[in-house]
Amino acid sequence: MQIERRRFDADSHVLEPGDWITPYADPGVRGRLRDAVGFFDRATADALVAARPAGSNKGDRVRARLGGAGYKAFGAFDPTERSEALDLLGIDAQLVFSTFAPNQFLTSRDLDVVYGGARAHNRALVEFCSADPRLLAVGLVPFHDPGRAGEEVEAALAMGCGSVLVSASARESGRAPSHPDYDRVWGRLNDADAPFMLHVGAAGPLLPSGYVDNGRPRPTDFLGGGENIRSKDYVGIAKWPEILLATLAFDGVFERFPSLRCGCAEQGAEFVVTFLRKLDHAQRMFQKTEPDLSALPQLASDYIRQRVKFTPFPGEDVGWIIDQIGAEMVLFSSDFPHLEGGRDPEAKFEAAMVDVSDADRERFYSGNFAELMGSAFVAA
């Protein structure tokens, strides 16, 4: 028997046409964006858009995307189609990330391009989501410059983003995301009761480039989605969220901003079981030489338990994760319309939750998402 439940999706994407953000860029930046979308040039991306099937088989196209239809998926880039796709999939709210657009500006050495591109990106994403209250835009806030990052988080929230994706590897600015210079970012999110998001790919490469050169042909990326993940990337996929979240906990950011929350998307959740233990071990081991650790009023792992939620990959043992760390930290996600979500992610999640209670299932599919999104979230 089909169980009626609300489904709040913590990870979906737009597959952008080639000129998707260009009309939203300010005139001084518009001509300086990179002429590239992911692995394709704009002409190739636009050709894929033009070649999509007609809408008469939209139900089949929604279900086919779960096997990897990409640009051909119904709702991949057209907001009207996306709303219909949510109806067909039974999704009641959905966080929406971009896919390729950040490649047009995020690696530029010109900060005007980085932040002008981010502003255009956020405008485009907000407009995509504007016609359907179930669609919640995830704006992008580059951390290259703390002052401009603060301005960008203000602008993103003001224009209607429900949350912001941070690119905070410390590589761009040479400062930790816990540095006081970034307090404006965390403080604004805290005051707005809005979460920040982490997502695979946002912090940069998962592997040093040398690990790719092993004297053998490079394996095909069988997933083919937005992140170009292979086996060794997958093994290291939790590296950046572990380091960033540990930094925010150890350096007191979560303590200073008691409403600050985070969603960690498309980086799995099984790693969280050992990550929490590792945090406690590090806090005990180094508190004598790092007084800030002993000054924390609670365990670093408790900040993560209370403030951060994670999306398991389909195929991970969600029931085991819940048994180990509780049901409060895991979120349902589809990765629509990317391939990584699998052919039927809900079926895989259900198969792994045979012994999970109805109350904990409700937390997984909707309750935890509502907690993450905060007081401004009203389910459509």
N, C-alpha and C positions, 0 to 999 in steps of 0.2 A: 504493500500500500504506500502511495506517495505521501510523504509527510509535508504538510503545509508549514513553511517557516519563512521568515524574512531572511534575505541574503544580502549582506553588505560586502561589496567586493573591494578589497584593499589594494589591488594592483591591476590596472588596465592601461592601455596606451592608445594614442593616435598614431597611425602610420601616415606620415605627412606627405602630401604632394610636394613637388620640388620647390615651389615658391611659397610655401605655407606661411613662413614668418615675414617674408619680405614686405608685404603691404603694411605690416604693423610696426615696422622700424621707423624711427625718426629719420628725416631726410639726410642728416649728416652721417648716418650709419648705414643706411640702406644699401649703398653701393660698395660697402666694405665687408659685407658678410661673405664668408667662403661660399663658393659655388659648388657645394657638395651636400649630399644627403646620404649619410651612412656610407655604404659601399658603392652607391650609385651616383652618377651625376644627375642633375635636375631633369634632363631630358628622359633618362631611363626611368626615374621615379614617376614622371608624368605619363610615360608610356604604360607603365604598370597600372596606374590609375585609370587610364583610358580603356585598358583591356579588360577591366573587371566585368564579370557576367551581368546580365540584366537582372532587375530586381524581382522577376517573377518567381524565382526559386529562392527567395530570401531565407526561408526557414532552413533549407538545406545548406545554404551558404553560412549561416550562423553556426550550424552544427559542424560543417566541414572545416571552419576555421579552427575548431578544437583539434583538428588533425593537421593544421598548419597552412591555411589558405592565404595568409599574409594580406597583401593589398587586395586580393580578390574577396576577402571576407566582407560580408554584409555588416556595415557599421565601422569599417576600419578607419575611415577618414571623413565620412559624411555625417554631420551631427543629427540630421533627421533620421537617417538609417540607424545610427547608434541608439537613439531612443527606441526604435522598433526592435532592435536587437535585445535591448534590456527587457522588453516585454516578452520576447520569445524565450529568453534565458531565465526569466524570473528573478532578475536582479533589481533590488530596491534602492540601492545607492552604490556608487562606484567612484573610486578615486581614479583620476585620469592623468597619466604621465605622457610626455612626448616620447619619441623614439630616436630619430636621427637629428632633429633640428639643433640640439646643442653643439653638434660637431661643426656647425657653421660659424660659431663664435667663441666657444669656451676655451679653446686652445690658443687663441690669439694673444700676442704680446702687447697689444694695444688695449688698455683698460676701457677706453671709450667703446671699442667694439665688443668687449666682453660684457660690459654692463648694458650697453645699448641693445645688444643681441638678446640678453636676458629679458630686458623690458619688452622687446618685441615678442619674444617667445611667450611670455606670461600673458600679454594682451591676446595673442592668438588662441592660447589654451582657454582663457576665460571666455572668449567669444564662442569657442567650440562647445563649451559647457553651458552657455547662458540660457538656452531655450528649454532645458530640462533640469529641474531641481535635483534630480537623482545623480547628475554628473557633477563631480567636485574636482575643480582644477587644482593640480599640484604645481605651483609656481616654482621656478628655479632661482636660487640665490647663490651666485658665485662668492667664494670666500677670498678671492684674490686680494681685496683691499677691505679692511674692516669698516671704514667709514662708508664706503659705497655699498657694502653688504648690508649695513644698517638701513641705508636709504632704500635699498631694493626690497628688503623684507617689509618695510612700511608700505611701499608702493604695491607690492604683490597682494598684501592683505586688503589694502584700500580698494583695489580694483576687483576683488571678489574671489581670490584664491582661497580654497578651504584649508590648505596647508602648503608648506614649501619644502622642496627638495634642496638639501645643502650639499655642496661639493667641498667638503672640509677635510682634505687629506693633509693639510699643513704644507703641502708642496708648493702651492702657489704664493703664499704670503710669507712663509718662513716662521709663522706663529701658530701655536696650538689653537684649536678651536675653543679652548678654555681660557685663552688670554683675555684679560679685562677689556681689551679693545673690542672684543666681540660681544660684550655684555648688552649692547644695544640690540643686537639680533635676538639673543636669548630672552632679554627683558621684554621686547615687543611681543614675541610669541607667548611668553608667560602671561602678559597683561591681556592679550587677545584671546587667551584660552584656546589657542590653535596649535596643532602639533607640527613638528618638523619631520621630514621623511628621509630615510636612507634608502638607496636603491643600488643594485649591482651596476657597476660602470660609472657611477657618479664621482667616485673618488680617484678614478684613473685605472691603469692596468692592474690586473690581479697578479701577474707574474713579471719578474724582470725579463727583459727581452732575450737574454741569453738562454733561458730555459726552452725557448722555442727552437733554437738551433741545436738539435741533437744528432745531426748527421743523417737524418731520415726525412722523407717527404712529410710535410705538415699535414696532420689529419684534417679531413673535412669537418667543418662545423655542421654536424647533422641537425642541430636545432634550427639554425638559420634565422633566428629572430633578431632582436635589437642589440644583443650584447655579445654575440660571437663567442660563445663559451665552449671550451673543450675540456677534456678530462682533468688536466692539471690545473686549469683555471677553477674548475669545480671544487677540487680539493682545497684550494686556497680562498674560496669565495667569502668566507667569514672573516678574513683578515682585517679588512678596513672597518666593518662595524664593530668588531671586538676592540680595536685600538681606539676608535673614536669614542665609543660609549664608555670604555674604561677611563679615558681621559676626562670626560665630563663628570664621571662619578668621583674619581680620585681627586680631581682639582676643585671639587666643590660646586660645580655649576648647577647640578640638580639640587643641591642644598640651598643655594642662593635664590633659585627660581622654583618655588614649590609647586607651580602649576605646569612646569615645562614637561612635555611629553614627546615621545618619538615612536614612529612606526618604521619598522625595518622590512623592506619588501624585496622579494626575489633573491634572498640570500640564505633561505632555508631556516630551520628552527631546531633541528636536532643538535646543532652545535651549542645551543643555549644551555643545555644541561651541564656540560663541562665548563662552559664559559662562566657561569655563576660560581662554581666551585673554585675556578682559577682566580676570580676576583677576590674571594675571601682569603685564599691562600696568599696572594700577593699582598693584601692589606696586612695580614698578620706578619708576614716575613719582613716587610720593609718599613713597618711603622716606627721602628726605633731610629732609623736613619732618615725617614721622611715624615717629619712631625705632622704634616697636613693630613696624612692618613689616619693617625691616631686622633686627630682633632675632629674627624667626621663623627656626627652624633649617632650614626647607624652604619651597618655594613654597606660597603659599596654595592654588593649584590642586591641589597634591598631597594636601592634606588632603581636598579634595572627592573626588578620585579614589579615595582609600583608604577614606573613611568614608561616602560618600553614594551611594545608588542611586535610580534614577528609573524611573517607569513611562511608556513611550511611549504616545501615543494610537494606537489602531487607525487606520491610514491614514498615520501617519508612516513614514518610510523607515528602518526599524530596521537594515537592512543597511548603509546609509550611515552611520548613527550609530555602529555597531560598527566600521566601517572607520575612522572619524575618531577615536574615543576608546577603542576596545577594547570587549570584551564584558563587562567586569567591572562596569559601571555601570547596566545596564538590567534591568528586571524585567517579567515577564509579569503582566498584570492583566486582569480581566474587567469590573469595575465592576458586577457583578451586585447587584441586579436593575435598576439604572438604565439609561436609554436610551443614555448616552454611550458605553457599551462596544460599541455596534453590534450588528448581527444575528449576526455570527460573528467575534469579534475574533481568534481563533486563525488563521482562514483569512487574514485581512488581514495578520497578522504573518508568517505563512508565505510569503505572496506577496512580502513585502518582504525575505525572508531566503533567496532562492534560492541565493546564493553563500556563505552563512554555513556554517561547518563544523558537524558534529554536536556537537563539544565545546562550541562557542560557543552553539549552540542549547540544550544542556543547562544552561549557565550562565544563559541567559535564562529558561528555564522553571522551573528549580528551584535550581540551585547558588547563584546570587546571593541568592535569598531566604533560603536556609539561612545564608549568611554574615551577612546583615543581622540575622537574628533571634537569632544568638548561641548560646551554649552550652546555654541552657535549651530550645532548640527541638529536639524529637524528632518527626520526621514520622510520622504515623499510618500 
